[in-house]
């Protein structure tokens, strides 16, 4: 699977967020923190809120949205 230039990694809860942070810090994912929007895991449960806050910006390329659920 090939990801777009920009990545949004969305976690629903604190446990998922902590696990993704550990994986990112140890370079165990196919993307780096530097490639992510705002260089951090996004904590958001509401898709509409995520769209309003992050996807209405002017990006030069596509965005891959990676959503981590429990």
Secondary structure, 3 states (H helix, E strand, C coil): CCCCCEEEEEECCHHHHHHHHHHHHCCCCCCCHHHEHHHCCEECCCHHHHHHHHHCCCCCCCEEEEEECC
